[in-house]
């Protein structure tokens, strides 16, 4: 019993030493998402960037550029930082190198906007898409959910191209 108590005491101390602020945790998640998305971009062969599972669906590149557009637009709305780029998806770019650069730049934009936004303003209510009354923090949560959703969809695209998607990256 004494060993068990000692184990939990040491675990509690270690946990308290590594505790992070909510913003630090959020930034860690966005940085992980950036790295994970890069693994997806790298896993898809160049020839797969134009791949569309059906004619009605976005191409792999279109999915990734859609993520980038939302990273700029939604995070920019939440943080009051004007997006530096927009309408990337409409470019119809299917070149692996340029799509990768554009998508990673959108993550850099999001990470920097979140990092520099005052903590005191996260609870402020705003209107998202002129329809939803939400806090700025909830908007960031939705942006994160959005990029996760669309990146997950591209797992099928990568398999259809004969490649292997990256392994799960929860932490």
C-alpha positions as CSV (number, residue, x, y, z in Angstrom):
1,X,0.0,0.0,0.0
2,X,2.9,2.4,0.8
3,X,4.4,1.8,-2.6
4,X,1.0,2.6,-4.3
5,X,0.7,5.8,-2.3
6,X,4.3,6.8,-3.2
7,X,3.6,6.1,-6.9
8,X,0.5,8.3,-6.9
9,X,2.3,11.0,-4.9
10,X,5.1,11.1,-7.5
11,X,2.6,11.0,-10.3
12,X,0.7,14.0,-8.8
13,X,4.0,16.0,-8.5
14,X,5.0,15.2,-12.1
15,X,1.6,16.2,-13.4
16,X,1.7,19.5,-11.5
17,X,5.1,20.3,-13.0
18,X,3.9,19.7,-16.5
19,X,0.5,21.4,-16.2
20,X,-0.1,23.9,-19.0
21,X,-2.5,26.8,-19.4
22,X,-5.6,26.3,-21.6
23,X,-3.9,28.3,-24.3
24,X,-0.7,26.3,-24.1
25,X,-2.8,23.1,-24.5
26,X,-4.7,24.6,-27.4
27,X,-1.5,25.6,-29.2
28,X,0.0,22.1,-28.5
29,X,-3.1,20.6,-30.2
30,X,-2.8,22.9,-33.2
31,X,0.9,22.2,-33.6
32,X,0.2,18.5,-33.5
33,X,-2.6,18.9,-36.0
34,X,-0.1,20.8,-38.3
35,X,2.4,18.0,-38.1
36,X,-0.3,15.3,-38.6
37,X,-1.7,17.1,-41.6
38,X,1.9,17.3,-43.1
39,X,2.1,13.5,-42.7
40,X,-1.1,13.2,-44.7
41,X,0.2,15.6,-47.4
42,X,3.5,13.7,-47.5
43,X,1.8,10.3,-47.6
44,X,-0.2,11.1,-50.8
45,X,1.7,10.5,-54.0
46,X,1.9,13.5,-56.3
47,X,-0.4,11.8,-58.7
48,X,-3.0,11.4,-56.0
49,X,-3.5,15.2,-55.4
50,X,-6.0,15.4,-58.2
51,X,-7.8,12.2,-57.1
52,X,-11.5,12.5,-56.6
53,X,-13.4,9.4,-55.3
54,X,-16.4,10.6,-57.2
55,X,-16.9,13.5,-59.6
56,X,-19.1,15.3,-57.1
57,X,-16.4,15.2,-54.4
58,X,-13.4,17.4,-53.8
59,X,-10.0,16.2,-55.0
60,X,-7.5,15.4,-52.3
61,X,-5.8,18.8,-52.9
62,X,-9.3,20.4,-52.8
63,X,-9.9,18.9,-49.4
64,X,-6.6,20.1,-48.1
65,X,-7.1,23.6,-49.5
66,X,-10.6,23.7,-48.0
67,X,-8.9,23.0,-44.6
68,X,-6.5,25.9,-45.3
69,X,-9.3,28.3,-46.3
70,X,-11.2,27.5,-43.1
71,X,-8.0,27.8,-40.9
72,X,-7.6,31.3,-42.3
73,X,-11.3,32.3,-42.2
74,X,-12.6,30.8,-39.0
75,X,-9.5,31.3,-36.9
76,X,-9.2,34.8,-38.4
77,X,-12.7,35.6,-37.3
78,X,-12.2,34.3,-33.8
79,X,-8.9,36.2,-33.3
80,X,-9.7,39.3,-35.2
81,X,-6.7,38.7,-37.5
82,X,-7.4,39.4,-41.1
83,X,-6.6,36.3,-43.2
84,X,-3.6,36.9,-45.5
85,X,-5.0,34.5,-48.1
86,X,-8.4,33.3,-49.2
87,X,-10.2,31.2,-51.8
88,X,-7.3,28.7,-52.0
89,X,-9.7,25.9,-52.9
90,X,-11.0,27.8,-55.9
91,X,-7.4,27.9,-57.3
92,X,-7.8,24.2,-58.3
93,X,-4.1,23.7,-57.5
94,X,-3.2,20.0,-57.5
95,X,0.6,20.3,-57.2
96,X,1.9,18.5,-54.2
97,X,4.6,21.1,-53.3
98,X,2.5,24.2,-53.6
99,X,-0.6,22.7,-51.9
100,X,1.6,21.5,-49.0
101,X,3.1,25.0,-48.7
102,X,-0.3,26.6,-48.7
103,X,-1.8,24.2,-46.2
104,X,1.1,24.5,-43.7
105,X,1.1,28.3,-44.0
106,X,-2.6,28.2,-42.9
107,X,-1.7,26.3,-39.8
108,X,1.1,28.7,-39.1
109,X,-1.4,31.6,-39.4
110,X,-3.8,29.8,-37.0
111,X,-1.1,29.0,-34.5
112,X,0.3,32.6,-34.5
113,X,-3.2,34.2,-34.3
114,X,-4.1,32.0,-31.3
115,X,-0.8,32.5,-29.6
116,X,-1.1,36.3,-29.9
117,X,-4.7,36.7,-29.0
118,X,-5.4,38.0,-25.5
119,X,-6.7,35.3,-23.1
120,X,-9.3,37.7,-21.6
121,X,-11.1,37.9,-25.0
122,X,-11.8,34.1,-25.5
123,X,-15.1,34.3,-23.6
124,X,-16.3,37.2,-25.7
125,X,-19.5,36.5,-27.7
126,X,-19.5,37.0,-31.5
127,X,-21.7,36.1,-34.4
128,X,-20.2,33.3,-36.5
129,X,-21.3,33.1,-40.2
130,X,-23.9,35.8,-39.3
131,X,-26.0,33.0,-37.7
132,X,-24.5,31.6,-34.5
133,X,-23.9,33.4,-31.2
134,X,-20.8,31.8,-29.8
135,X,-17.7,32.7,-27.8
136,X,-14.4,33.2,-29.6
137,X,-13.1,30.1,-27.8
138,X,-16.0,28.0,-29.2
139,X,-15.1,29.3,-32.7
140,X,-11.5,28.1,-32.3
141,X,-12.9,24.7,-31.2
142,X,-15.1,24.5,-34.3
143,X,-12.1,25.4,-36.5
144,X,-10.1,22.6,-34.9
145,X,-13.1,20.2,-35.4
146,X,-13.4,21.2,-39.0
147,X,-9.8,20.5,-39.9
148,X,-9.8,17.2,-38.1
149,X,-13.0,16.2,-39.9
150,X,-11.7,16.9,-43.4
151,X,-8.2,15.5,-42.8
152,X,-9.9,12.3,-41.6
153,X,-11.9,12.1,-44.9
154,X,-8.6,12.1,-46.9
155,X,-7.6,8.8,-45.3
156,X,-9.8,7.1,-47.9
157,X,-8.2,9.2,-50.7
158,X,-4.7,8.1,-49.7
159,X,-5.8,4.4,-49.6
160,X,-7.4,4.8,-53.0
161,X,-4.1,6.1,-54.4
162,X,-2.4,2.9,-53.1
163,X,-0.6,4.6,-50.3
164,X,-0.7,4.1,-46.5
165,X,-2.1,6.9,-44.4
166,X,-0.3,8.0,-41.2
167,X,-1.0,6.2,-38.0
168,X,-3.2,7.9,-35.4
169,X,-1.6,10.9,-33.6
170,X,-3.6,11.7,-30.5
171,X,-0.8,13.2,-28.5
